[in-house]
Amino acid sequence: MIQLKSIKKEPGQLSRIIVRALFLILLAGLHPIQAQQVVKAANKQIPPFLITQSDGTPYRWSQLAKAPAVIIYFSPDCHHCVDFSRHLFNNYDRINNKQIVMITYQDLSMLKDFDTKFNIKHYPTIKTGTEGMKLAVQRYYGVMQFPFVALHDSSGQLIRTFEGEQPFPEILKAIQQLK
């Protein structure tokens, strides 16, 4: 047990105690992250999502065709997500045979602005929607950074994921190779 008298005599001891306490708190906080990574690795199918599209209509995972699907978790106000989206839409003709679902947790007004900015209605194989604060898809994949891209084959099996800022040519190539 540390006594207050000994701390006063050794001023550096208090800072060491604080550093140790912060380290223990940080270490304790890592356990949920490790658990999420285990869950992320165990999830192999397309998540059972329900999103609201910018026009207010619902869109469910069960509406996807038995074809390759790309699930993108993003935020319309994320700079990396906007850059990623710009690349995605500029290369649409190279991936228009894939189903793409872009899911956010942000409110519908932000999604509407995003859809208007990128003229989403001109991309028939791309659906955008919000899951709101349910965060079911975010938890399912264990998303920690945006944009998050999950590639599923035509049977719904998870093939590969990309998280955070990644080289777009690599993601594009992986999307094109989906079968």
LUMLUMDREN-866500 format. One record per atom (N, C-alpha, C, O): residue in three letters; x, y, z. Coordinates in steps of 0.001 Angstrom, whole numbers, padded with zeros to 6 digits, always signed. Layout:
<rs>
AlaXYZ
...
</rs>
This chain:
<rs>
Met+000845-001184+000000
Met+000000+000000+000000
Met+000886+001242+000000
Met+001845+001333+000767
Ile+000565+002163-000839
Ile+001354+003397-000945
Ile+000763+004424+000010
Ile-000450+004633+000034
Gln+001623+005064+000795
Gln+001165+006073+001734
Gln+001416+007445+001154
Gln+002353+007667+000387
Leu+000544+008361+001547
Leu+000628+009727+001046
Leu+001966+010368+001395
Leu+002496+011141+000598
Lys+002523+010066+002562
Lys+003811+010652+002967
Lys+004917+010276+001979
Lys+005742+011116+001619
Ser+004935+008978+001528
Ser+005989+008554+000607
Ser+005817+009183-000769
Ser+006800+009395-001478
Ile+004585+009482-001154
Ile+004354+010143-002441
Ile+004888+011570-002408
Ile+005465+012053-003382
Lys+004686+012244-001261
Lys+005176+013619-001143
Lys+006700+013673-001207
Lys+007274+014624-001736
Lys+007357+012631-000657
Lys+008813+012596-000660
Lys+009362+012286-002048
Lys+010428+012776-002422
Glu+008632+011472-002812
Glu+009063+011095-004162
Glu+008039+011612-005172
Glu+007085+010903-005493
Pro+008220+012838-005680
Pro+007215+013426-006576
Pro+006988+012613-007862
Pro+005889+012660-008415
Gly+007959+011897-008339
Gly+007790+011110-009560
Gly+006948+009870-009355
Gly+006452+009286-010319
Gln+006781+009464-008107
Gln+006022+008245-007819
Gln+004547+008423-008180
Gln+003925+007489-008686
Leu+003982+009593-007931
Leu+002585+009838-008259
Leu+002349+009712-009757
Leu+001351+009124-010174
Ser+003248+010252-010574
Ser+003078+010144-012027
Ser+003205+008692-012483
Ser+002509+008270-013407
Arg+004103+007912-011831
Arg+004220+006486-012167
Arg+002935+005740-011825
Arg+002508+004859-012571
Ile+002327+006089-010714
Ile+001063+005449-010313
Ile-000023+005778-011326
Ile-000789+004902-011726
Ile-000091+007024-011737
Ile-001101+007440-012714
Ile-000886+006725-014044
Ile-001845+006257-014657
Val+000356+006637-014492
Val+000666+005953-015745
Val+000264+004484-015662
Val-000321+003940-016599
Arg+000579+003848-014541
Arg+000209+002435-014364
Arg-001301+002254-014365
Arg-001814+001310-014966
Ala-002010+003147-013699
Ala-003470+003059-013650
Ala-004064+003233-015052
Ala-004969+002496-015442
Leu-003553+004202-015798
Leu-004028+004410-017164
Leu-003731+003196-018044
Leu-004551+002821-018882
Phe-002574+002588-017858
Phe-002220+001391-018618
Phe-003190+000258-018315
Phe-003634-000440-019226
Leu-003521+000071-017036
Leu-004465-000992-016661
Leu-005852-000730-017233
Leu-006530-001655-017678
Ile-006272+000532-017221
Ile-007572+000882-017809
Ile-007559+000592-019305
Ile-008512+000019-019834
Leu-006492+000980-019986
Leu-006358+000715-021419
Leu-006351-000775-021699
Leu-007014-001239-022626
Leu-005617-001515-020913
Leu-005547-002960-021088
Leu-006916-003606-020898
Leu-007289-004504-021653
Ala-007652-003161-019909
Ala-008996-003698-019667
Ala-009918-003365-020838
Ala-010797-004155-021184
Gly-009721-002201-021443
Gly-010551-001798-022575
Gly-010269-002571-023846
Gly-011092-002539-024760
Leu-009145-003265-023949
Leu-008809-004010-025160
Leu-009594-005304-025282
Leu-009749-005814-026391
His-010085-005843-024206
His-010803-007115-024262
His-012024-007072-025165
His-012218-008013-025935
Pro-012880-006018-025123
Pro-014006-005991-026057
Pro-013558-005933-027511
Pro-014215-006508-028379
Ile-012451-005247-027794
Ile-011953-005177-029167
Ile-011540-006569-029633
Ile-011858-006971-030752
Gln-010838-007298-028785
Gln-010436-008646-029152
Gln-011654-009518-029387
Gln-011658-010332-030311
Ala-012693-009366-028567
Ala-013917-010148-028737
Ala-014578-009795-030058
Ala-015070-010682-030756
Gln-014599-008507-030416
Gln-015195-008099-031681
Gln-014453-008727-032856
Gln-015076-009143-033833
Gln-013127-008797-032765
Gln-012370-009374-033862
Gln-012702-010846-034030
Gln-012744-011338-035158
Val-012936-011556-032947
Val-013322-012964-033030
Val-014683-013077-033696
Val-014887-013922-034567
Val-015628-012210-033276
Val-016957-012230-033882
Val-016860-011897-035365
Val-017517-012524-036196
Lys-016032-010900-035689
Lys-015879-010496-037084
Lys-015407-011680-037941
Lys-015911-011894-039044
Ala-014457-012430-037434
Ala-013920-013558-038189
Ala-014952-014681-038323
Ala-014921-015433-039298
Ala-015859-014801-037360
Ala-016841-015890-037389
Ala-018016-015595-038330
Ala-018678-016522-038795
Asn-018277-014330-038609
Asn-019403-013966-039472
Asn-019041-014200-040930
Asn-018139-013558-041469
Lys-019747-015115-041553
Lys-019388-015462-042923
Lys-020454-015101-043949
Lys-020145-015028-045139
Gln-021673-014876-043540
Gln-022765-014582-044464
Gln-023067-013080-044490
Gln-022565-012324-043658
Ile-023879-012663-045439
Ile-024343-011276-045490
Ile-025197-011032-044247
Ile-026058-011850-043925
Pro-024973-009926-043549
Pro-025743-009681-042329
Pro-027230-009447-042647
Pro-027563-008918-043708
Pro-028097-009834-041746
Pro-029541-009634-041959
Pro-029931-008177-041694
Pro-030531-007866-040665
Phe-029589-007296-042623
Phe-029800-005866-042417
Phe-031195-005415-042846
Phe-031860-006053-043662
Leu-031603-004311-042274
Leu-032801-003578-042682
Leu-032405-002119-042655
Leu-032092-001567-041600
Ile-032422-001490-043834
Ile-032046-000078-043918
Ile-033214+000719-044489
Ile-034103+000174-045142
Thr-033188+002014-044227
Thr-034167+002926-044802
Thr-033442+003727-045870
Thr-032444+004396-045600
Gln-033968+003646-047101
Gln-033371+004386-048207
Gln-033773+005857-048113
Gln-034681+006208-047359
Ser-033105+006708-048872
Ser-033342+008149-048757
Ser-034760+008555-049122
Ser-035219+009623-048717
Asp-035469+007714-049887
Asp-036871+008023-050209
Asp-037834+007476-049151
Asp-039052+007578-049297
Gly-037274+006896-048085
Gly-038091+006392-046992
Gly-038484+004925-047087
Gly-039057+004373-046148
Thr-038180+004290-048216
Thr-038557+002884-048363
Thr-037531+001977-047697
Thr-036337+002277-047682
Pro-038011+000863-047144
Pro-037075-000075-046520
Pro-036398-000945-047569
Pro-036950-001177-048645
Tyr-035218-001418-047255
Tyr-034498-002364-048102
Tyr-033864-003389-047185
Tyr-033141-003042-046251
Arg-034141-004661-047459
Arg-033667-005753-046604
Arg-032648-006615-047332
Arg-032606-006665-048561
Trp-031833-007290-046538
Trp-030838-008215-047076
Trp-031501-009287-047927
Trp-030898-009758-048891
Ser-032710-009682-047602
Ser-033405-010734-048339
Ser-033808-010301-049746
Ser-034199-011139-050560
Gln-033719-009010-050042
Gln-034032-008513-051382
Gln-032852-008635-052345
Gln-033006-008426-053548
Leu-031690-008968-051823
Leu-030526-009147-052696
Leu-030714-010400-053548
Leu-031266-011402-053093
Ala-030251-010322-054774
Ala-030282-011489-055661
Ala-029154-012442-055259
Ala-028237-012055-054536
Lys-029227-013663-055722
Lys-028146-014637-055481
Lys-027008-014309-056447
Lys-026800-014991-057450
Ala-026291-013259-056117
Ala-025193-012758-056947
Ala-024183-012108-056008
Ala-024508-011823-054855
Pro-022965-011871-056486
Pro-021975-011212-055624
Pro-022516-009892-055056
Pro-023216-009143-055737
Ala-022172-009636-053805
Ala-022640-008411-053145
Ala-021484-007732-052421
Ala-020613-008383-051843
Val-021505-006422-052470
Val-020519-005598-051784
Val-021280-004767-050756
Val-022156-003976-051106
Ile-020937-004956-049493
Ile-021558-004182-048420
Ile-020534-003149-047966
Ile-019423-003490-047560
Ile-020927-001890-048043
Ile-020028-000799-047666
Ile-020637-000075-046478
Ile-021761+000419-046553
Tyr-019894-000013-045382
Tyr-020344+000746-044211
Tyr-019571+002054-044222
Tyr-018341+002058-044264
Phe-020297+003165-044183
Phe-019652+004465-044371
Phe-020401+005546-043608
Phe-021453+005303-043018
Ser-019839+006729-043634
Ser-020508+007905-043104
Ser-020454+008982-044181
Ser-019378+009274-044702
Pro-021595+009576-044523
Pro-021617+010594-045583
Pro-020751+011807-045308
Pro-020407+012536-046239
Asp-020388+012046-044047
Asp-019553+013206-043736
Asp-018088+012843-043505
Asp-017295+013688-043090
Cys-017733+011597-043773
Cys-016351+011132-043627
Cys-015585+011446-044915
Cys-015989+011030-046001
His-014491+012172-044789
His-013703+012581-045962
His-013224+011368-046769
His-013319+011364-047996
His-012706+010330-046074
His-012232+009129-046774
His-013386+008421-047473
His-013213+007874-048562
Cys-014558+008429-046852
Cys-015734+007781-047450
Cys-016183+008516-048717
Cys-016562+007890-049708
Val-016137+009825-048671
Val-016521+010619-049844
Val-015542+010375-050987
Val-015959+010201-052132
Asp-014244+010361-050687
Asp-013238+010069-051718
Asp-013435+008659-052283
Asp-013401+008458-053497
Phe-013639+007694-051395
Phe-013878+006321-051821
Phe-015109+006261-052733
Phe-015074+005620-053784
Ser-016187+006924-052331
Ser-017429+006920-053113
Ser-017215+007536-054484
Ser-017733+007034-055481
Arg-016463+008606-054538
Arg-016171+009262-055821
Arg-015464+008272-056768
Arg-015815+008177-057944
His-014477+007545-056252
His-013782+006529-057050
His-014741+005415-057473
His-014712+004952-058613
Leu-015583+004998-056541
Leu-016538+003926-056820
Leu-017471+004312-057961
Leu-017660+003543-058904
Phe-018051+005500-057874
Phe-018997+005938-058905
Phe-018297+006219-060230
Phe-018880+005992-061291
Asn-017069+006704-060190
Asn-016318+006942-061426
Asn-015954+005640-062139
Asn-015684+005641-063340
Asn-015948+004534-061402
Asn-015624+003222-061980
Asn-016835+002311-062073
Asn-016692+001097-062224
Tyr-018013+002883-061986
Tyr-019243+002095-061953
Tyr-019370+001150-063152
Tyr-019820+000015-062994
Asp-018985+001597-064323
Asp-019114+000751-065522
Asp-018269-000521-065422
Asp-018528-001489-066136
Arg-017266-000529-064546
Arg-016404-001709-064379
Arg-016935-002687-063321
Arg-016457-003817-063219
Ile-017934-002242-062531
Ile-018461-003089-061450
Ile-019991-003128-061423
Ile-020584-003549-060430
Asn-020619-002695-062499
Asn-022082-002621-062497
Asn-022785-003979-062528
Asn-024014-004038-062515
Asn-022026-005053-062569
Asn-022618-006390-062495
Asn-022609-006918-061057
Asn-022919-008087-060826
Lys-022256-006070-060101
Lys-022238-006433-058683
Lys-023320-005642-057951
Lys-023605-004495-058296
Gln-023911-006259-056947
Gln-024850-005554-056077
Gln-024047-004825-055017
Gln-023195-005419-054358
Ile-024313-003561-054856
Ile-023577-002764-053870
Ile-024591-002119-052938
Ile-025522-001444-053378
Val-024396-002340-051644
Val-025257-001740-050627
Val-024375-000884-049732
Val-023452-001380-049086
Met-024672+000402-049705
Met-023919+001347-048886
Met-024773+001688-047667
Met-025862+002246-047792
Ile-024261+001343-046489
Ile-025033+001494-045254
Ile-024338+002476-044322
Ile-023123+002428-044132
Thr-025136+003366-043746
Thr-024636+004316-042772
Thr-025478+004237-041509
Thr-026537+003612-041495
Tyr-025002+004869-040463
Tyr-025773+005000-039230
Tyr-026322+006425-039111
Tyr-027138+006711-038235
Gln-025871+007302-039988
Gln-026268+008708-039929
Gln-027748+008873-040260
Gln-028382+007968-040805
Asp-028290+010048-039919
Asp-029714+010267-040141
Asp-030041+010410-041630
Asp-029163+010608-042469
Leu-031317+010305-041915
Leu-031812+010285-043292
Leu-031467+011560-044059
Leu-031221+011502-045264
Ser-031445+012709-043382
Ser-031141+013965-044086
Ser-029722+013950-044647
Ser-029484+014439-045751
Met-028778+013387-043888
Met-027400+013286-044391
Met-027327+012334-045574
Met-026603+012586-046538
Leu-028074+011243-045499
Leu-028092+010276-046599
Leu-028698+010908-047854
Leu-028199+010690-048958
Lys-029763+011683-047694
Lys-030388+012358-048840
Lys-029399+013298-049518
Lys-029311+013334-050745
Asp-028658+014057-048720
Asp-027652+014969-049282
Asp-026587+014185-050050
Asp-026173+014594-051135
Phe-026147+013067-049491
Phe-025159+012205-050145
Phe-025713+011675-051474
Phe-025036+011730-052500
Asp-026941+011167-051447
Asp-027564+010620-052658
Asp-027710+011686-053743
Asp-027515+011412-054927
Thr-028054+012895-053326
Thr-028192+013999-054287
Thr-026831+014381-054856
Thr-026679+014548-056066
Lys-025853+014517-053984
Lys-024498+014905-054412
Lys-023946+013945-055459
Lys-023343+014374-056443
Phe-024154+012633-055246
Phe-023600+011635-056160
Phe-024612+011101-057167
Phe-024306+010189-057934
Asn-025806+011662-057166
Asn-026834+011285-058141
Asn-027051+009761-058164
Asn-026999+009130-059220
Ile-027291+009199-057003
Ile-027393+007751-056804
Ile-028416+007095-057720
Ile-028231+005946-058122
Lys-029481+007794-058057
Lys-030530+007175-058886
Lys-030008+006728-060260
Lys-030670+005946-060942
His-028844+007210-060669
His-028260+006802-061955
His-027412+005531-061850
His-026802+005109-062832
Tyr-027376+004926-060671
Tyr-026611+003701-060439
Tyr-027561+002607-059944
Tyr-027700+002410-058737
Pro-028206+001906-060852
Pro-029265+000960-060458
Pro-028824-000205-059585
Pro-029657-000770-058875
Thr-027569-000585-059605
Thr-027135-001716-058772
Thr-026585-001272-057420
Thr-026078-002088-056650
Ile-026689+000031-057137
Ile-026225+000557-055854
Ile-027427+001014-055038
Ile-028255+001793-055511
Lys-027509+000520-053811
Lys-028541+000936-052857
Lys-027841+001625-051704
Lys-026792+001170-051248
Thr-028414+002718-051232
Thr-027892+003385-050044
Thr-029001+003437-049002
Thr-030183+003520-049335
Gly-028602+003387-047748
Gly-029603+003473-046695
Gly-028966+003638-045337
Gly-027757+003476-045168
Thr-029800+003963-044378
Thr-029339+004109-043005
Thr-029952+003034-042126
Thr-031126+002689-042261
Glu-029143+002519-041236
Glu-029651+001596-040226
Glu-029938+002349-038932
Glu-030368+001757-037941
Gly-029698+003656-038948
Gly-029906+004463-037757
Gly-028953+004043-036653
Gly-027875+003508-036911
Met-029361+004291-035438
Met-028498+004010-034302
Met-028615+002565-033803
Met-028104+002239-032732
Lys-029274+001712-034562
Lys-029301+000286-034202
Lys-027894-000294-034276
Lys-027521-001140-033463
Leu-027114+000163-035254
Leu-025725-000245-035443
Leu-025549-001758-035578
Leu-024494-002296-035240
Ala-026578-002439-036071
Ala-026528-003899-036202
Ala-025448-004337-037190
Ala-024701-005277-036913
Val-025361-003672-038325
Val-024362-004039-039332
Val-022966-003684-038830
Val-022015-004442-039024
Gln-022853-002542-038191
Gln-021567-002129-037630
Gln-021066-003172-036632
Gln-019890-003534-036643
Arg-021956-003647-035777
Arg-021565-004660-034777
Arg-021295-006014-035442
Arg-020368-006725-035055
Tyr-022101-006362-036433
Tyr-021964-007654-037104
Tyr-020553-007838-037660
Tyr-019928-008884-037483
Tyr-020069-006800-038335
Tyr-018725-006864-038918
Tyr-017636-006407-037949
Tyr-016456-006654-038197
Gly-018003-005756-036865
Gly-017003-005206-035951
Gly-016284-004017-036557
Gly-015076-003866-036374
Val-017008-003167-037277
Val-016415-002024-037976
Val-015811-001049-036971
Val-016459-000627-036013
Met-014547-000705-037222
Met-013840+000258-036382
Met-013445+001515-037157
Met-013291+002585-036567
Gln-013278+001390-038495
Gln-012861+002530-039323
Gln-013700+002565-040592
Gln-014160+001536-041088
Phe-013886+003778-041103
Phe-014619+003975-042358
Phe-013649+004324-043474
Phe-012585+004873-043188
Pro-013958+004039-044711
Pro-015050+003155-045106
Pro-014687+001693-044837
Pro-013513+001321-044826
Phe-015702+000891-044625
Phe-015536-000541-044437
Phe-016200-001231-045621
Phe-017353-000944-045941
Val-015483-002134-046270
Val-015998-002820-047463
Val-015937-004326-047224
Val-014878-004879-046930
Ala-017089-004977-047356
Ala-017162-006438-047215
Ala-017578-007033-048553
Ala-018585-006629-049134
Leu-016808-007985-049034
Leu-017079-008620-050324
Leu-017652-010017-050084
Leu-017030-010853-049429
His-018833-010250-050619
His-019511-011543-050486
His-019710-012159-051869
His-020060-011465-052823
Asp-019485-013462-051965
Asp-019686-014139-053249
Asp-021175-014388-053485
Asp-022007-014002-052664
Ser-021514-015029-054599
Ser-022919-015218-054971
Ser-023686-016118-054017
Ser-024917-016117-054031
Ser-022984-016890-053184
Ser-023672-017707-052177
Ser-023796-016958-050850
Ser-024328-017496-049879
Gly-023307-015720-050807
Gly-023397-014909-049603
Gly-022217-015042-048664
Gly-022182-014383-047625
Gln-021249-015881-049004
Gln-020070-016087-048155
Gln-019162-014855-048164
Gln-018894-014270-049214
Leu-018701-014480-046990
Leu-017754-013382-046880
Leu-016414-013832-047441
Leu-015851-014833-046999
Ile-015910-013089-048414
Ile-014642-013414-049072
Ile-013500-012577-048506
Ile-012418-013093-048227
Arg-013752-011282-048341
Arg-012675-010375-047934
Arg-013267-009080-047416
Arg-014369-008688-047800
Thr-012521-008416-046536
Thr-012926-007091-046069
Thr-011769-006109-046214
Thr-010598-006487-046221
Phe-012136-004848-046328
Phe-011187-003733-046320
Phe-011713-002746-045285
Phe-012914-002485-045228
Glu-010822-002202-044471
Glu-011270-001278-043444
Glu-010381-000056-043421
Glu-009155-000159-043458
Gly-011017+001106-043360
Gly-010281+002368-043331
Gly-009791+002731-044726
Gly-010199+002126-045717
Glu-008921+003713-044788
Glu-008397+004180-046065
Glu-007483+003110-046659
Glu-006464+002755-046065
Gln-007849+002606-047823
Gln-007106+001556-048528
Gln-006919+001996-049984
Gln-007677+002833-050472
Pro-005933+001450-050674
Pro-005740+001812-052089
Pro-006961+001365-052921
Pro-007286+000179-052982
Phe-007614+002328-053545
Phe-008826+001995-054295
Phe-008581+000978-055411
Phe-009417+000095-055597
Pro-007478+001056-056163
Pro-007262+000055-057221
Pro-007298-001389-056692
Pro-007777-002290-057381
Glu-006799-001602-055488
Glu-006822-002941-054893
Glu-008256-003381-054581
Glu-008630-004532-054809
Ile-009048-002444-054056
Ile-010458-002762-053757
Ile-011229-003010-055039
Ile-012022-003949-055116
Leu-011005-002174-056049
Leu-011683-002327-057325
Leu-011373-003690-057943
Leu-012273-004368-058439
Lys-010123-004083-057914
Lys-009719-005377-058470
Lys-010419-006528-057729
Lys-010886-007481-058352
Ala-010486-006428-056400
Ala-011154-007463-055608
Ala-012653-007526-055905
Ala-013232-008611-055954
Ile-013276-006376-056102
Ile-014714-006348-056461
Ile-014923-006990-057818
Ile-015843-007787-057999
Gln-014068-006645-058775
Gln-014192-007190-060120
Gln-014026-008732-060127
Gln-014640-009418-060944
Gln-013212-009252-059232
Gln-012953-010698-059191
Gln-014033-011479-058464
Gln-014020-012709-058501
Leu-014969-010804-057803
Leu-016046-011498-057091
Leu-016900-012331-058050
Leu-017276-011870-059128
Lys-017197-013557-057641
Lys-018054-014425-058454
Lys-019158-014999-057615
Lys-019986-015757-058119
</rs>
